[in-house]
Amino acid sequence: MRAKWAGISLATVMASSLMLSACGGTPDQAEGTAPANNSEKQQVPAKPAEPVTLKLYIATGITDEDIQNYIVDPVKKKYPNITIEPLKPGNGTKIEDLIAANDIPDLIYTWNGDLGVYYNLNLLGDITPLAKKYNVDLGKFAPEIMTSIRQVSGNNELSGLPFSTPFVATFYNKDLFDKFGVAYPKDGMTWDDAIELGKKLSRVEDGTQYRGLDCDQLGRMGEQLGAAMIDGKTDKASVNNETWKRLFETAKAVWSLPNNQPPKMMTFNGPKWFAEDKNVAMIATASYILGNIATAEKNGGLNWDMVTYPVYPDKPNQYRYVEAHLIAITKTGKHQDEAMQALSVIMSEENQTKMVRATGKMSPLSNPGVNQQLGADMPFMKGKNIANVIKDTPLPAPIFSKFENKARGPVWDSFKQYYDGNIDVNTALRQADENVNAMIAANKK
C-alpha cells in the first residue's frame, strides 16, 4: 500500500506539474499570482520622457544652418523629448528683456570674451556637478580652452562647454592678384610685408575701388598680442600701453594706404567685402569668413586661398589667443538635466567631427584626429593651404573682465579720432583708458 500510494502521488504530482507548466505557472504558484521566474515576467512599458523645450539664446555669430545641423537635430535624434528653440536678440528679446519678463533661457550660445556679460546678470553658475552626473568627460576638451572659460568666473567655475573655435589666416583673392600682376602672398608674412603687398593692389579701376588689405577690426588684431581692453584681475582699463599703441598704429597703417580706406570703420563687414563683393584682395581675419565664401560659391564662385596670419617680427609664432564659442547653462533654468543631456550630444566626438568636416569650424576636443578632417566635406576647401594655417598653438586667453564687452565702444571711438587725425596716438590711448574706467565705475554703481 505504501509503495502504491507513493507511485500514485508521484504520478499525480508530475501530471499537475506538467499542466501548470503548460499554463505558464509553477507547482507552488497560486492562481492569479505573477510568475516567480523574472525572465518570464511581463515587461511594463517604460513611461515616455516628458517633452521639454530648451530655449537657446544666440548671443554671438552662428548661422541658422549650423544651429539646426549641429545643435537642434542631433539632440532631437538622441533625445526625442528634447526640443531646442533658438532665440535671437532683437526688439523685446534682448537678454535684459527676457530677464524682466521672467523668461530666462536655458542655454546661452556665446564666446569666452563675452561670458562676463552673463555673470554680471547673475545667470551663470558651476555646471561641473551636472557634467559628473551625466558622465561627461571634461578631460576630452583642450585644457587651454577650458581654462579660458573657467577663469572668467573668478573662482574657477565652469559655466558651459566649448562648441567650436576658429583659426585665423590671411585670405586672398587670386583673381585680383592675377588681374594686377602681383605675386601671391606666402606663409610667414609680417604686417609690414602685408602692408607693402596691399599697397600694390589698392587702386581705383573702371570706377571700382579695389582695396589691397583689410585687417577686419581691432579686436581681432589684438588677439595675437593677448590684448584685452580691461585688466580682468583689477577691473581697470588696460589700453594706455605699448601693446595697444602698436595695434592702433598697425591698423592705421593698413587702412591709410591710398584707396584702401574701408567704406565704414570698425565693422564686421570685411568678410562680405572680400568674399561676396570681391573688391578686397586680402583680408586678415578668422575662419568665420568661410560662411561668406560658401555664399560666394553659390553665386558664381571665388578663386581664393589662404596663408598664415600676419605676424610681428619679434613674435613670429603668435597668431591668436584662445577664442572659444561655447554653450552655457543658466543656473536658474528649469531643465538643468535636459540641458546637460543636450550638451553631451552636441559636444560628442561624432557630432564634432561632422561639424569640423562640413563647416570648417575647429573643434575644442583635444583629439588631433578631429581637426585634421577640417573642411573634408566642403568642396571649396579642397586643395587649400589648411595644414599650415591650423598648426599653430593659440596663446592663453587673457583674463577677461566682466565689463570687457562694454569697453569696445570707448576704445573704437578713440581709435576713429586718431585715424581721422583729430588726436595723436598717445592722446587716443589716454582718452580710451579714461572713458573705459568711467564706464566701469558707472556700471559698478
C-alpha positions as CSV (number, residue, x, y, z in Angstrom):
1,M,0.0,0.0,0.0
2,R,2.8,2.4,0.8
3,A,4.5,1.7,-2.5
4,K,1.3,2.0,-4.4
5,W,0.4,5.3,-2.8
6,A,3.8,6.7,-3.4
7,G,3.6,5.8,-7.1
8,I,0.1,7.4,-7.4
9,S,1.3,10.5,-5.6
10,L,4.3,10.9,-7.8
11,A,2.3,10.5,-11.0
12,T,-0.3,12.9,-9.8
13,V,2.3,15.5,-8.9
14,M,4.1,15.1,-12.2
15,A,0.9,15.5,-14.1
16,S,-0.1,18.6,-12.2
17,S,3.4,20.0,-12.7
18,L,3.1,19.5,-16.5
19,M,-0.3,21.1,-16.6
20,L,0.9,24.1,-14.6
21,S,4.0,24.4,-16.8
22,A,1.8,24.4,-19.9
23,C,-0.2,27.3,-18.4
24,G,3.0,29.2,-17.6
25,G,2.9,28.6,-13.9
26,T,4.8,26.5,-11.3
27,P,3.6,23.8,-9.0
28,D,3.7,26.1,-5.9
29,Q,2.2,29.2,-7.7
30,A,-1.2,30.2,-6.5
31,E,-3.7,31.2,-9.2
32,G,-3.6,34.7,-10.3
33,T,-0.1,35.5,-8.9
34,A,2.8,36.7,-11.1
35,P,5.4,34.1,-12.2
36,A,8.3,33.6,-9.9
37,N,10.8,33.5,-12.7
38,N,11.9,37.1,-13.5
39,S,12.8,36.2,-17.1
40,E,9.2,35.3,-17.7
41,K,7.7,38.4,-16.1
42,Q,5.6,40.6,-18.4
43,Q,7.6,43.8,-19.2
44,V,5.8,47.0,-18.3
45,P,6.5,49.7,-20.9
46,A,8.7,52.5,-19.6
47,K,6.9,55.8,-19.2
48,P,7.9,58.1,-22.1
49,A,10.1,61.0,-21.0
50,E,8.2,64.3,-20.6
51,P,8.6,66.7,-23.6
52,V,10.9,69.5,-22.8
53,T,11.7,72.7,-24.7
54,L,15.1,74.3,-24.1
55,K,15.4,77.9,-25.1
56,L,18.8,78.7,-26.6
57,Y,19.8,82.4,-26.6
58,I,22.1,83.1,-29.6
59,A,24.4,85.8,-28.3
60,T,27.2,85.6,-30.9
61,G,27.6,84.7,-34.5
62,I,26.5,81.3,-35.9
63,T,24.4,80.5,-39.0
64,D,20.9,79.2,-38.8
65,E,22.1,76.1,-40.8
66,D,24.7,75.3,-38.2
67,I,22.3,75.7,-35.3
68,Q,20.0,73.3,-37.0
69,N,22.5,70.7,-38.1
70,Y,24.9,70.6,-35.1
71,I,22.7,71.6,-32.2
72,V,19.0,71.1,-32.8
73,D,18.9,68.0,-34.9
74,P,21.5,65.8,-33.2
75,V,19.8,66.5,-29.8
76,K,16.4,65.6,-31.1
77,K,17.7,62.4,-32.7
78,K,19.3,61.2,-29.4
79,Y,16.5,62.6,-27.1
80,P,13.2,62.8,-29.0
81,N,11.6,64.5,-26.0
82,I,14.1,67.4,-26.0
83,T,13.4,70.3,-28.4
84,I,15.9,73.2,-28.7
85,E,14.3,76.5,-29.6
86,P,16.8,79.1,-30.8
87,L,16.1,82.7,-29.7
88,K,18.0,85.7,-31.2
89,P,18.3,89.1,-29.6
90,G,16.0,91.7,-31.1
91,N,13.3,94.1,-30.2
92,G,11.9,92.8,-26.9
93,T,14.1,89.7,-27.0
94,K,17.4,91.0,-25.7
95,I,18.7,89.2,-22.6
96,E,17.6,92.1,-20.3
97,D,14.1,91.9,-21.8
98,L,13.9,88.2,-21.1
99,I,15.1,88.6,-17.5
100,A,12.5,91.3,-17.0
101,A,9.8,89.1,-18.3
102,N,11.0,86.1,-16.2
103,D,11.6,84.2,-19.4
104,I,15.2,83.3,-18.8
105,P,16.7,81.0,-21.5
106,D,18.0,77.5,-20.5
107,L,21.1,77.8,-22.7
108,I,23.3,80.7,-23.9
109,Y,25.5,80.5,-27.0
110,T,28.3,83.0,-26.6
111,W,32.1,83.2,-26.5
112,N,34.6,83.3,-23.7
113,G,35.2,87.0,-24.1
114,D,31.5,87.8,-23.5
115,L,30.9,85.5,-20.7
116,G,31.2,88.3,-18.2
117,V,28.0,89.9,-19.5
118,Y,26.0,86.9,-18.2
119,Y,27.9,86.7,-14.9
120,N,27.0,90.4,-14.4
121,L,23.4,89.4,-14.9
122,N,23.7,86.6,-12.3
123,L,22.7,84.0,-14.8
124,L,25.7,81.6,-14.6
125,G,27.0,79.1,-12.1
126,D,29.1,75.9,-12.0
127,I,27.9,73.0,-14.2
128,T,30.7,70.6,-13.0
129,P,28.3,68.6,-10.8
130,L,25.9,68.2,-13.7
131,A,28.7,67.1,-16.0
132,K,29.7,64.5,-13.5
133,K,26.1,63.3,-13.1
134,Y,25.8,62.6,-16.8
135,N,29.4,61.2,-17.2
136,V,30.6,64.0,-19.4
137,D,34.3,63.6,-19.7
138,L,35.7,67.2,-19.2
139,G,39.2,65.9,-19.9
140,K,38.4,65.4,-23.5
141,F,38.5,69.2,-24.2
142,A,41.7,71.1,-24.9
143,P,42.9,72.3,-21.4
144,E,43.7,75.8,-22.6
145,I,40.1,76.2,-23.8
146,M,38.6,75.0,-20.6
147,T,40.9,77.4,-18.7
148,S,39.7,80.3,-20.8
149,I,36.1,79.5,-19.8
150,R,36.8,78.9,-16.1
151,Q,38.9,82.0,-15.5
152,V,36.1,84.4,-16.4
153,S,34.1,83.3,-13.3
154,G,36.8,84.5,-11.0
155,N,36.6,81.3,-8.9
156,N,37.3,78.6,-11.5
157,E,33.7,77.8,-12.1
158,L,32.7,76.0,-15.4
159,S,29.6,77.8,-16.8
160,G,29.4,75.9,-20.1
161,L,31.1,73.6,-22.6
162,P,33.1,74.7,-25.6
163,F,31.4,74.1,-29.0
164,S,33.9,75.4,-31.6
165,T,37.0,77.6,-32.1
166,P,38.2,79.5,-35.2
167,F,41.5,79.6,-36.9
168,V,42.9,82.9,-38.3
169,A,44.5,83.4,-41.7
170,T,45.2,85.8,-44.5
171,F,42.6,85.0,-47.1
172,Y,43.4,86.3,-50.6
173,N,41.6,86.6,-54.0
174,K,43.7,85.0,-56.7
175,D,41.8,86.7,-59.5
176,L,42.7,90.2,-58.2
177,F,46.3,89.3,-57.8
178,D,46.3,87.9,-61.4
179,K,44.4,91.0,-62.6
180,F,47.1,93.4,-61.3
181,G,50.1,91.1,-62.0
182,V,51.1,90.8,-58.3
183,A,52.6,87.6,-56.8
184,Y,50.5,85.7,-54.3
185,P,51.2,86.1,-50.6
186,K,53.2,83.5,-48.7
187,D,53.1,81.9,-45.3
188,G,55.1,83.8,-42.7
189,M,54.3,87.4,-43.8
190,T,54.8,90.2,-41.3
191,W,52.4,93.1,-41.0
192,D,55.0,95.2,-42.9
193,D,55.1,92.6,-45.7
194,A,51.3,92.5,-45.9
195,I,51.0,96.3,-45.9
196,E,53.6,96.6,-48.8
197,L,51.7,93.9,-50.7
198,G,48.4,95.7,-50.1
199,K,49.8,98.9,-51.4
200,K,50.4,97.3,-54.8
201,L,46.7,96.2,-55.0
202,S,44.9,99.2,-53.7
203,R,43.6,101.2,-56.6
204,V,40.5,102.5,-58.5
205,E,40.0,100.9,-61.9
206,D,36.9,101.3,-64.2
207,G,35.1,103.1,-61.4
208,T,35.6,100.3,-58.9
209,Q,37.7,100.8,-55.7
210,Y,39.9,97.7,-55.1
211,R,41.3,97.5,-51.6
212,G,44.5,95.6,-51.2
213,L,44.3,94.7,-47.5
214,D,41.7,94.7,-44.8
215,C,42.6,93.9,-41.2
216,D,39.0,93.2,-40.1
217,Q,38.8,95.1,-36.7
218,L,40.9,96.0,-33.7
219,G,39.6,93.2,-31.5
220,R,40.7,90.6,-34.0
221,M,44.2,92.1,-34.4
222,G,44.6,92.3,-30.6
223,E,44.3,88.5,-30.2
224,Q,47.9,87.8,-31.4
225,L,49.2,90.1,-28.7
226,G,47.0,88.8,-26.0
227,A,45.4,92.2,-25.6
228,A,42.4,92.9,-23.5
229,M,40.9,96.3,-23.0
230,I,40.4,95.8,-19.3
231,D,42.7,94.0,-16.8
232,G,40.5,91.2,-15.6
233,K,42.3,91.0,-12.3
234,T,41.8,94.6,-11.3
235,D,38.8,95.8,-13.4
236,K,40.9,98.7,-14.6
237,A,41.3,99.9,-18.2
238,S,44.3,98.5,-19.9
239,V,44.6,100.4,-23.2
240,N,47.1,103.1,-22.5
241,N,50.2,100.9,-23.1
242,E,52.7,99.9,-25.7
243,T,50.6,96.8,-26.8
244,W,47.5,98.9,-27.8
245,K,49.7,101.6,-29.3
246,R,51.2,99.0,-31.6
247,L,47.7,97.9,-32.5
248,F,46.4,101.4,-33.2
249,E,49.4,102.2,-35.3
250,T,49.2,99.0,-37.3
251,A,45.5,99.3,-38.1
252,K,46.0,102.9,-39.2
253,A,48.9,101.9,-41.4
254,V,46.7,99.3,-43.1
255,W,43.6,101.5,-43.7
256,S,45.6,104.6,-44.5
257,L,47.0,103.1,-47.7
258,P,45.9,105.2,-50.7
259,N,42.5,103.8,-51.9
260,N,42.4,101.3,-49.0
261,Q,40.1,103.0,-46.5
262,P,37.0,100.8,-45.8
263,P,33.5,102.2,-46.5
264,K,32.9,102.2,-42.8
265,M,35.4,101.9,-39.9
266,M,35.4,99.2,-37.2
267,T,32.6,97.0,-38.6
268,F,32.4,93.2,-39.2
269,N,31.7,93.7,-42.9
270,G,35.2,92.8,-44.1
271,P,34.4,89.2,-44.9
272,K,31.5,90.2,-47.0
273,W,33.5,92.8,-48.9
274,F,36.2,90.1,-49.6
275,A,34.1,87.1,-50.4
276,E,30.8,88.4,-51.8
277,D,31.7,91.9,-53.2
278,K,35.1,90.7,-54.3
279,N,36.7,94.1,-54.1
280,V,39.3,93.3,-51.4
281,A,42.4,91.4,-52.4
282,M,43.5,90.2,-48.9
283,I,41.9,90.1,-45.5
284,A,43.5,89.0,-42.2
285,T,40.6,87.6,-40.3
286,A,39.1,84.5,-38.6
287,S,37.7,81.4,-40.3
288,Y,34.1,82.7,-39.8
289,I,34.7,84.1,-43.3
290,L,34.1,80.6,-44.7
291,G,30.4,81.2,-44.4
292,N,30.8,84.2,-46.7
293,I,32.9,82.2,-49.1
294,A,30.3,79.4,-49.1
295,T,27.7,82.1,-50.1
296,A,30.1,83.3,-52.9
297,E,30.4,79.7,-54.1
298,K,26.7,79.6,-54.6
299,N,26.8,82.8,-56.6
300,G,29.5,82.1,-59.1
301,G,32.4,81.1,-57.0
302,L,35.5,82.7,-55.7
303,N,39.1,81.9,-56.7
304,W,40.8,82.1,-53.3
305,D,43.4,80.6,-51.0
306,M,44.9,81.4,-47.6
307,V,48.3,81.8,-45.9
308,T,49.2,82.3,-42.3
309,Y,48.0,85.4,-40.4
310,P,50.4,88.4,-40.5
311,V,52.8,88.5,-37.5
312,Y,55.1,90.9,-35.8
313,P,58.9,90.3,-36.4
314,D,59.6,89.9,-32.6
315,K,56.6,87.5,-32.2
316,P,56.8,85.2,-35.3
317,N,54.6,82.4,-34.0
318,Q,51.8,84.4,-32.4
319,Y,48.6,84.5,-34.4
320,R,45.7,84.4,-31.9
321,Y,44.7,83.7,-28.4
322,V,42.0,81.1,-27.3
323,E,38.7,82.2,-28.7
324,A,36.0,79.6,-27.8
325,H,32.4,79.6,-28.8
326,L,30.5,77.8,-26.1
327,I,27.1,76.9,-24.8
328,A,26.4,77.9,-21.1
329,I,23.7,76.5,-18.9
330,T,21.8,79.2,-17.0
331,K,21.7,78.4,-13.2
332,T,18.0,79.4,-13.0
333,G,16.9,77.3,-15.9
334,K,14.1,74.8,-15.1
335,H,15.5,72.0,-17.2
336,Q,19.1,71.6,-16.0
337,D,19.3,67.9,-16.5
338,E,18.0,68.0,-20.0
339,A,20.3,70.9,-20.8
340,M,23.3,68.8,-19.8
341,Q,22.0,65.8,-21.8
342,A,21.8,68.1,-24.8
343,L,25.4,69.4,-24.3
344,S,26.6,65.8,-24.1
345,V,25.3,65.2,-27.6
346,I,26.4,68.5,-29.1
347,M,30.0,68.1,-27.8
348,S,30.3,64.4,-28.6
349,E,33.1,63.4,-30.9
350,E,30.7,62.1,-33.5
351,N,28.9,65.4,-33.7
352,Q,32.0,67.5,-33.5
353,T,33.6,65.5,-36.3
354,K,30.6,66.1,-38.6
355,M,30.8,69.8,-37.8
356,V,34.5,70.1,-38.5
357,R,34.2,68.3,-41.8
358,A,31.2,70.3,-43.0
359,T,31.7,73.8,-41.7
360,G,35.4,74.4,-41.3
361,K,34.9,75.2,-37.6
362,M,37.7,73.8,-35.4
363,S,36.7,71.5,-32.6
364,P,37.6,72.2,-28.9
365,L,38.3,68.5,-28.4
366,S,41.9,67.6,-27.7
367,N,41.9,64.6,-30.1
368,P,44.0,65.9,-33.0
369,G,42.4,63.5,-35.4
370,V,39.1,65.5,-35.4
371,N,40.6,68.8,-36.6
372,Q,42.8,67.0,-39.2
373,Q,39.5,66.5,-41.0
374,L,38.8,70.2,-41.3
375,G,36.7,71.0,-44.3
376,A,36.8,67.5,-45.7
377,D,33.2,67.7,-46.8
378,M,33.4,71.3,-48.2
379,P,34.3,71.1,-51.9
380,F,35.6,74.7,-52.0
381,M,38.2,73.8,-49.3
382,K,39.8,71.1,-51.5
383,G,43.5,71.9,-52.2
384,K,43.6,74.9,-49.8
385,N,46.6,75.6,-47.5
386,I,44.8,74.2,-44.5
387,A,47.6,72.3,-42.7
388,N,49.9,75.2,-42.5
389,V,47.2,77.6,-41.3
390,I,45.8,75.5,-38.4
391,K,49.1,74.1,-37.0
392,D,49.6,77.0,-34.5
393,T,49.0,76.7,-30.8
394,P,46.9,79.7,-29.5
395,L,48.1,81.9,-26.7
396,P,46.2,81.6,-23.4
397,A,43.2,83.9,-23.4
398,P,43.5,87.0,-21.2
399,I,41.5,87.0,-18.0
400,F,38.5,88.9,-19.3
401,S,36.8,91.4,-17.1
402,K,33.0,91.2,-16.7
403,F,32.9,94.6,-18.4
404,E,35.2,93.8,-21.4
405,N,32.2,93.7,-23.8
406,K,31.2,97.3,-22.9
407,A,34.7,98.7,-23.4
408,R,34.6,98.3,-27.2
409,G,32.6,101.5,-27.8
410,P,35.0,103.9,-26.0
411,V,38.1,102.2,-27.4
412,W,36.8,102.1,-31.0
413,D,35.7,105.8,-30.7
414,S,39.2,106.9,-29.6
415,F,40.8,104.9,-32.5
416,K,38.5,106.6,-35.0
417,Q,39.5,110.1,-33.7
418,Y,43.2,109.0,-34.0
419,Y,42.6,107.6,-37.5
420,D,40.9,110.8,-38.7
421,G,43.8,112.9,-37.4
422,N,41.9,114.7,-34.7
423,I,44.2,113.5,-31.9
424,D,47.6,111.8,-31.7
425,V,48.0,108.1,-30.7
426,N,49.1,108.9,-27.1
427,T,46.1,111.1,-26.5
428,A,43.8,108.5,-28.1
429,L,45.1,105.8,-25.8
430,R,44.9,108.0,-22.7
431,Q,41.4,109.1,-23.6
432,A,40.3,105.5,-24.2
433,D,41.6,104.5,-20.8
434,E,39.7,107.3,-19.1
435,N,36.5,106.6,-20.8
436,V,36.7,102.9,-20.1
437,N,37.3,103.5,-16.4
438,A,34.4,105.9,-16.3
439,M,32.2,103.2,-17.9
440,I,33.3,100.6,-15.4
441,A,32.6,102.9,-12.5
442,A,29.1,103.7,-13.8
443,N,28.3,100.0,-14.2
444,K,29.5,99.1,-10.7
445,K,27.1,101.5,-9.0
